[in-house]
């Protein structure tokens, strides 16, 4: 979703769930729910795996 993309962008920028929640004006639990759905959809094992996939995607599509 568009909100999940916003959360993902902030995760890649290194923000914590709390910081993302403050930025988006939602609760930390809401951000954590979005992050869980993102990890499920991307089949990411953890945050570093998710970020590596994002960078790999961007490199692939920058060509």
Buried (B, 14 or more C-beta within 10 A) or exposed (E): EEEBEBBBEBBBEEBEBEBBBEBBEBEBEBBBBBBEBBBEEBEBEEEEEBBEEBEEEEEEEEE
